[in-house]
Amino acid sequence: MSKEKLRTDKTCLNCSFVVDQRYCPNCGQENTTSTKSFHHLFIHFFEDLTHYDNAFWKTIFNLFFKPAALTKAYHSGKRLSFLAPVRLYLFIY
């Protein structure tokens, strides 16, 4: 549960349903104020760019030692095992 304050307006921003509690009974969206600072957004963006799991190392290894196999696997649909090409480019650049 988040620590954000509840909105004074009791209509759901998502579906316009009347909300009496913290969550909308119609769609499940939380009825809180969502003000985020620039610092929070910057940190979240930076974490999204740099937080890689095993997919990063698997992609780098295949990129250097088996580039054709990496391309074939990616085009055949095995995309969750590897890092997205644009994200990899942005991280390396």
LINVENTA-V580178 format. One record per pair of residues at least 6 apart in sequence whose ideal C-beta (glycine too) atoms are under 8 Angstrom apart, sorted by sequence separation. I is the first residue (numbers start at 1). GAP is how many residues later the second one is. D is the distance in Angstrom with one decimal. If there is no record, write none. Layout:
I GAP D
I GAP D
This chain:
11 6 7.2
12 6 7.7
19 6 7.4
23 6 7.0
24 6 7.8
11 7 6.2
12 7 5.1
17 7 5.6
23 7 5.6
24 7 6.3
62 7 6.1
63 7 5.8
10 8 5.7
11 8 6.9
17 8 7.1
22 8 6.2
23 8 6.9
62 8 3.9
73 8 7.2
74 8 6.0
10 9 5.4
15 9 6.6
17 9 3.9
22 9 6.3
73 9 7.0
10 10 6.8
14 10 6.7
17 10 7.0
21 10 7.8
22 10 7.4
15 11 5.2
59 11 6.9
62 11 7.7
74 11 7.6
12 12 4.2
15 12 4.6
19 12 4.6
70 12 6.8
14 13 5.1
12 14 6.7
15 14 7.5
12 15 6.5
14 15 4.3
6 16 6.4
13 16 6.9
12 17 5.9
13 18 7.6
12 19 6.3
62 20 7.3
1 21 7.4
10 21 7.5
58 23 6.4
59 23 4.5
7 24 5.3
58 24 6.3
59 24 4.3
6 25 6.1
7 25 6.3
55 25 7.5
63 25 8.0
4 26 7.8
6 26 5.8
7 26 5.6
55 26 6.3
5 27 6.4
6 27 7.8
55 27 5.7
56 27 5.3
2 28 6.6
4 28 3.9
5 28 5.4
55 28 4.9
4 29 5.9
59 29 6.1
2 30 6.2
4 30 6.9
52 31 6.6
56 32 7.7
56 35 8.0
49 38 7.3
52 39 7.7
49 41 6.5
50 41 6.8
49 42 6.1
